[in-house]
Amino acid sequence: MKRRQFLVGLPLALSACSAAEVWAPDDVVSRAIYRDTSGTYLTLFTMRNTGSDKGAHTALLINGSQRIIFDPAGSFKQTRMPERNDVLFGVSPELEAYYVSFHARITYYVLAQTVQVSAEVAERAMQLALANGPEPQAHCARSTSRLLRQLPGFSDFRQTWDPNRVSEDFAKLAGVTTREYRETDADDKSIAAAQINAALQEGQ
């Protein structure tokens, strides 16, 4: 599937790393806030190698009082979702689709696992994400599993460096739904980034 077709056709609902401090101003974050009132839920994104199925990156979409992505050590740089230390704000379904499309390519696919949670659990997850701070390279699964282990109902999660183990533990939760996103773009993510940022500029 071509990237443009994927982005246009996807109505819904990852990464080199850096530990640099990033802190978008209050007014920028406030203007970007996106709310989805259909329910409170968590979506775990796992980027997996299409050949070996080995996990390469982990991120967590949190839908509570607002919709954010906790993207520890993430590399998705764009102009529409302001960032505060690995937390992306303003995650509309359109921007979620761009996020997923950035990571899906000929060599990697994105596994998305969603579970409904209480509003209290979603807010706790968001608080933990905001308090986490920027993560260095390769710490994505470690920080995501640490966050999840602190949530009510998630205490059985293993503390791990392996994205696939986080996904395996998430799959054991009651009521999880799973989707895969695959694209055939070249392996060079800089090409995808340029295309996505051009599309985002057009849409502003």
Secondary structure, 3 states (H helix, E strand, C coil): CCHHHHHHHCCCCCCCCCCCCCECCHHHHHHHCCCCCCCCEEEEEEEEECCCCCEEEEEEEEECCCEEEECCCCCCCCCCCCEECCEECCCCHHHHHHHHHHHCECCEEEEEEEEECCHHHHHHHHHHHHHHCCCCCCCHHHHHHHHHHCCCCCCCCCCCCCHHHHHHHHHCCCCCEEEEECCCCCCCHHHHHHHHHHHHHHHC
